[in-house]
Amino acid sequence: MEHSILTTFAYAKINLALAIHGIREDGYHELQSVMQSIALHDIVRVRRRGEKVVCRCGALSGPENIAYKAAVLFLEQIGQFEGIEIEIVKHIPVQAGLAGGSTDAAATLRLLNQLYGEPLSREALLTLAMRCGADVAFCLRGGTMWATGRGERLEALPLAPLLDLVLAKPFAGVNTREAYLRFDLVGQGGRLTRTEWEKALSQNSSQQIADLLYNDLELASAQMVPEILALKQDLLEAECYGALMSGSGSCVFGIAQGKQHAKEVAERLKRKGFKNVLVTRTVNEI
C-alpha cells in the first residue's frame, strides 16, 4: 500500500548574539543566545514505507543524520515500530552555524506528529527535540527566541523586524565541537543583556539590532577558517549595518540596508571570488 507523502520547509537559523559563560557539569557550555529563523530552508518529506527507518539526504543519508534519530525517538515515544522514509532536499550549507541538521530533525518531528494524527502535545515534541540536539527545540518553535542552558531553554522575544540578509560561507566548514574546544583554550566569555535586545527588537531598528551583534565563538572559529573575518570585513565595507558569524560558523551574515542593497552586496562578494553567497531574510512564522 502506498501512503501519502507529507512535506514541509525546514528553516535555517542565525544567532544574532551568542555569549558563553562556563562549562556545565554535563560537559556542555552554558550560553545565552538570541536566535532567529531565516527564509533559507531545506525541504523535508516523510511517509510510512517498509519496515525500518530510512533517511535519504545525499551524502548525509543514514543513521548518522539527526532526522533519522528524531524519527526513531518519535516512534519509540508513541509505541509504533514500522517503516518511515525521510527524504531531505538540502539547501542549507553544512558546518555553517545555520542549524541545517537540527532544522531537518525538527521538521521530521512535526511531520511525523501530523502523519500519526497529533499523538504528542507541543510540550512532548519539544522534549523529544531537546533529546535530539541543542538547536532542535528552537527549530521546532522558530521566530525570535532568547536561548539559555545549552541552547534548549527558550523564551520568546519581541519578533525581529524584516531584516534583509546576505549569507556568505567559506569553502571550509567548522566542526561545532572543535570550535568550543578552541574557545576553551583561547576565548573569553561574555554576557548578553536581555533588556537591550528586547528594546532593540521592539523598536524595529535594523541599526540598533546590528549594534548588538555579538559572538564569543567568532575568534576561535576564525583561527581555523581565517576567511570568516575577511568575509565579515567585506560585508562591513559594503555598508551592511552589521555583520557576524552565525553560531560556531563558518557562515557569516550581513544585515543589509534593504533587498536591493543585499543583492548588490552579494554580487560584490561573488565578483571577489566567493562562491557560496546568497540573499535571504528573517521569518517569524514557520
MONORNOR-V886289 format. One record per pair of residues at least 4 apart in sequence whose ideal C-beta (glycine too) atoms are under 7 Angstrom apart, sorted by the first residue. I is the first residue (numbers start at 1). GAP is how many residues later the second one is. If there is no record, write none. Layout:
i:I gap:GAP
i:I gap:GAP
//
This chain:
i:3 gap:44
i:3 gap:45
i:3 gap:46
i:4 gap:43
i:5 gap:40
i:5 gap:42
i:6 gap:39
i:6 gap:40
i:6 gap:41
i:6 gap:105
i:6 gap:108
i:6 gap:109
i:7 gap:36
i:7 gap:38
i:8 gap:36
i:8 gap:99
i:8 gap:102
i:8 gap:103
i:9 gap:32
i:9 gap:34
i:10 gap:31
i:10 gap:32
i:10 gap:34
i:10 gap:93
i:10 gap:94
i:10 gap:96
i:10 gap:97
i:11 gap:26
i:11 gap:27
i:11 gap:28
i:11 gap:30
i:11 gap:92
i:11 gap:131
i:11 gap:272
i:11 gap:275
i:12 gap:26
i:12 gap:28
i:12 gap:29
i:12 gap:80
i:12 gap:86
i:12 gap:87
i:12 gap:88
i:12 gap:91
i:13 gap:22
i:13 gap:23
i:13 gap:24
i:13 gap:25
i:13 gap:85
i:13 gap:86
i:13 gap:122
i:13 gap:125
i:13 gap:126
i:14 gap:22
i:14 gap:24
i:14 gap:84
i:14 gap:232
i:14 gap:239
i:15 gap:18
i:15 gap:19
i:15 gap:20
i:15 gap:200
i:15 gap:231
i:15 gap:232
i:16 gap:18
i:16 gap:20
i:16 gap:193
i:16 gap:197
i:17 gap:16
i:17 gap:17
i:17 gap:175
i:17 gap:195
i:17 gap:196
i:17 gap:197
i:17 gap:198
i:18 gap:13
i:18 gap:15
i:18 gap:196
i:18 gap:197
i:18 gap:198
i:18 gap:199
i:18 gap:229
i:19 gap:12
i:19 gap:13
i:19 gap:170
i:19 gap:171
i:19 gap:172
i:19 gap:173
i:19 gap:195
i:19 gap:197
i:20 gap:9
i:20 gap:11
i:20 gap:163
i:20 gap:169
i:20 gap:196
i:21 gap:9
i:21 gap:168
i:21 gap:170
i:22 gap:8
i:22 gap:167
i:23 gap:4
i:23 gap:6
i:24 gap:4
i:24 gap:6
i:28 gap:122
i:29 gap:121
i:29 gap:151
i:30 gap:119
i:31 gap:119
i:31 gap:120
i:32 gap:116
i:32 gap:159
i:32 gap:160
i:33 gap:114
i:33 gap:118
i:34 gap:112
i:34 gap:123
i:34 gap:163
i:35 gap:103
i:35 gap:110
i:35 gap:112
i:36 gap:108
i:36 gap:124
i:36 gap:246
i:37 gap:105
i:37 gap:106
i:37 gap:245
i:37 gap:246
i:37 gap:247
i:37 gap:249
i:38 gap:127
i:38 gap:242
i:38 gap:243
i:38 gap:244
i:38 gap:245
i:39 gap:241
i:39 gap:242
i:39 gap:244
i:40 gap:51
i:40 gap:52
i:40 gap:127
i:40 gap:238
i:40 gap:240
i:41 gap:50
i:42 gap:46
i:42 gap:47
i:42 gap:48
i:42 gap:49
i:42 gap:50
i:42 gap:58
i:42 gap:61
i:42 gap:62
i:43 gap:46
i:44 gap:42
i:44 gap:44
i:44 gap:60
i:44 gap:63
i:44 gap:64
i:44 gap:67
i:45 gap:42
i:46 gap:38
i:46 gap:39
i:46 gap:40
i:46 gap:62
i:46 gap:65
i:46 gap:66
i:46 gap:69
i:47 gap:38
i:48 gap:34
i:48 gap:35
i:48 gap:36
i:48 gap:67
i:49 gap:34
i:49 gap:36
i:50 gap:4
i:50 gap:33
i:50 gap:35
i:51 gap:31
i:51 gap:32
i:52 gap:31
i:53 gap:15
i:53 gap:18
i:53 gap:19
i:53 gap:30
i:53 gap:31
i:54 gap:31
i:54 gap:32
i:55 gap:6
i:55 gap:7
i:55 gap:10
i:55 gap:12
i:55 gap:13
i:55 gap:31
i:56 gap:5
i:56 gap:30
i:56 gap:31
i:56 gap:32
i:57 gap:4
i:57 gap:8
i:57 gap:31
i:57 gap:33
i:58 gap:32
i:60 gap:5
i:61 gap:4
i:62 gap:6
i:63 gap:5
i:65 gap:36
i:66 gap:4
i:66 gap:35
i:66 gap:36
i:66 gap:38
i:66 gap:39
i:66 gap:66
i:66 gap:67
i:67 gap:4
i:67 gap:19
i:67 gap:21
i:67 gap:37
i:67 gap:38
i:67 gap:41
i:68 gap:4
i:68 gap:18
i:69 gap:4
i:69 gap:36
i:69 gap:63
i:70 gap:4
i:70 gap:35
i:70 gap:38
i:70 gap:39
i:70 gap:62
i:71 gap:4
i:71 gap:13
i:71 gap:15
i:71 gap:37
i:71 gap:41
i:72 gap:4
i:73 gap:4
i:73 gap:55
i:73 gap:58
i:73 gap:59
i:74 gap:4
i:74 gap:35
i:74 gap:38
i:74 gap:54
i:75 gap:5
i:75 gap:6
i:75 gap:9
i:77 gap:43
i:77 gap:51
i:78 gap:38
i:78 gap:41
i:78 gap:42
i:86 gap:22
i:88 gap:16
i:92 gap:6
i:92 gap:8
i:93 gap:5
i:93 gap:7
i:93 gap:76
i:93 gap:158
i:93 gap:183
i:94 gap:6
i:94 gap:79
i:95 gap:78
i:95 gap:79
i:95 gap:80
i:95 gap:155
i:96 gap:4
i:96 gap:73
i:96 gap:77
i:96 gap:154
i:96 gap:155
i:97 gap:148
i:97 gap:149
i:97 gap:150
i:97 gap:151
i:97 gap:152
i:97 gap:153
i:97 gap:154
i:98 gap:148
i:98 gap:153
i:99 gap:4
i:99 gap:36
i:99 gap:40
i:100 gap:4
i:101 gap:4
i:102 gap:4
i:102 gap:31
i:102 gap:33
i:102 gap:34
i:102 gap:37
i:103 gap:4
i:103 gap:36
i:104 gap:4
i:105 gap:4
i:105 gap:27
i:105 gap:28
i:105 gap:31
i:106 gap:4
i:106 gap:23
i:106 gap:30
i:106 gap:33
i:106 gap:34
i:107 gap:4
i:108 gap:4
i:109 gap:4
i:109 gap:16
i:109 gap:19
i:109 gap:20
i:109 gap:31
i:110 gap:4
i:110 gap:30
i:111 gap:4
i:112 gap:4
i:113 gap:5
i:113 gap:6
i:113 gap:7
i:113 gap:12
i:114 gap:4
i:120 gap:4
i:120 gap:5
i:122 gap:4
i:123 gap:4
i:124 gap:4
i:125 gap:4
i:125 gap:15
i:126 gap:4
i:126 gap:11
i:126 gap:14
i:128 gap:4
i:129 gap:7
i:129 gap:8
i:129 gap:11
i:130 gap:7
i:130 gap:22
i:132 gap:4
i:134 gap:16
i:134 gap:17
i:134 gap:18
i:135 gap:4
i:135 gap:16
i:136 gap:4
i:137 gap:4
i:137 gap:15
i:137 gap:17
i:138 gap:7
i:138 gap:9
i:138 gap:13
i:138 gap:16
i:141 gap:4
i:141 gap:13
i:142 gap:144
i:143 gap:13
i:143 gap:16
i:143 gap:141
i:144 gap:13
i:144 gap:14
i:144 gap:15
i:144 gap:16
i:144 gap:57
i:144 gap:140
i:145 gap:9
i:145 gap:10
i:145 gap:11
i:145 gap:12
i:146 gap:9
i:146 gap:11
i:146 gap:48
i:147 gap:4
i:147 gap:6
i:147 gap:7
i:148 gap:5
i:149 gap:4
i:157 gap:40
i:157 gap:41
i:157 gap:44
i:158 gap:40
i:158 gap:43
i:158 gap:44
i:159 gap:125
i:160 gap:41
i:160 gap:122
i:160 gap:124
i:161 gap:43
i:161 gap:45
i:162 gap:119
i:162 gap:120
i:163 gap:43
i:163 gap:92
i:163 gap:118
i:163 gap:119
i:164 gap:92
i:164 gap:94
i:164 gap:95
i:164 gap:98
i:164 gap:117
i:165 gap:88
i:165 gap:89
i:165 gap:90
i:165 gap:91
i:165 gap:97
i:165 gap:115
i:165 gap:116
i:166 gap:69
i:166 gap:74
i:166 gap:87
i:166 gap:88
i:166 gap:90
i:166 gap:96
i:166 gap:99
i:166 gap:100
i:166 gap:111
i:166 gap:113
i:167 gap:84
i:167 gap:86
i:167 gap:111
i:167 gap:113
i:168 gap:63
i:168 gap:84
i:168 gap:101
i:168 gap:106
i:168 gap:108
i:168 gap:109
i:169 gap:81
i:169 gap:82
i:169 gap:107
i:170 gap:55
i:170 gap:57
i:170 gap:58
i:170 gap:61
i:170 gap:80
i:172 gap:53
i:172 gap:78
i:173 gap:77
i:174 gap:5
i:174 gap:47
i:174 gap:50
i:174 gap:51
i:174 gap:74
i:174 gap:75
i:174 gap:76
i:175 gap:4
i:176 gap:4
i:176 gap:72
i:177 gap:4
i:178 gap:4
i:178 gap:46
i:179 gap:4
i:179 gap:38
i:179 gap:41
i:179 gap:42
i:179 gap:69
i:179 gap:70
i:180 gap:4
i:182 gap:4
i:182 gap:38
i:182 gap:41
i:182 gap:42
i:183 gap:4
i:183 gap:33
i:183 gap:34
i:183 gap:37
i:186 gap:34
i:187 gap:29
i:187 gap:32
i:187 gap:33
i:189 gap:27
i:190 gap:24
i:190 gap:26
i:192 gap:5
i:192 gap:22
i:194 gap:4
i:195 gap:4
i:196 gap:4
i:196 gap:16
i:197 gap:4
i:197 gap:15
i:198 gap:4
i:199 gap:4
i:200 gap:5
i:200 gap:8
i:200 gap:9
i:200 gap:12
i:201 gap:8
i:203 gap:5
i:205 gap:4
i:206 gap:4
i:206 gap:35
i:206 gap:49
i:207 gap:4
i:207 gap:34
i:208 gap:4
i:209 gap:46
i:210 gap:31
i:210 gap:32
i:210 gap:45
i:211 gap:31
i:213 gap:29
i:213 gap:31
i:215 gap:29
i:215 gap:30
i:217 gap:4
i:217 gap:31
i:217 gap:32
i:218 gap:4
i:218 gap:10
i:218 gap:27
i:219 gap:4
i:221 gap:4
i:221 gap:7
i:221 gap:24
i:221 gap:27
i:221 gap:28
i:221 gap:29
i:222 gap:4
i:222 gap:6
i:222 gap:7
i:225 gap:24
i:225 gap:25
i:226 gap:4
i:227 gap:4
i:228 gap:4
i:228 gap:17
i:228 gap:21
i:228 gap:22
i:228 gap:24
i:229 gap:4
i:230 gap:4
i:231 gap:4
i:231 gap:21
i:231 gap:43
i:232 gap:4
i:232 gap:11
i:232 gap:13
i:232 gap:20
i:233 gap:4
i:234 gap:4
i:234 gap:35
i:234 gap:38
i:235 gap:5
i:235 gap:8
i:235 gap:17
i:235 gap:19
i:235 gap:30
i:236 gap:4
i:236 gap:7
i:238 gap:27
i:238 gap:30
i:239 gap:18
i:240 gap:14
i:240 gap:15
i:240 gap:16
i:240 gap:25
i:241 gap:14
i:241 gap:16
i:242 gap:13
i:243 gap:9
i:243 gap:10
i:243 gap:11
i:244 gap:8
i:244 gap:9
i:245 gap:4
i:245 gap:7
i:246 gap:5
i:246 gap:7
i:254 gap:11
i:256 gap:5
i:256 gap:6
i:256 gap:9
i:257 gap:4
i:258 gap:4
i:259 gap:4
i:260 gap:4
i:261 gap:4
i:262 gap:4
i:262 gap:17
i:263 gap:4
i:263 gap:16
i:264 gap:4
i:265 gap:4
i:266 gap:4
i:266 gap:11
i:266 gap:12
i:266 gap:13
i:267 gap:4
i:268 gap:4
i:269 gap:5
i:269 gap:8
i:270 gap:4
i:270 gap:7
//
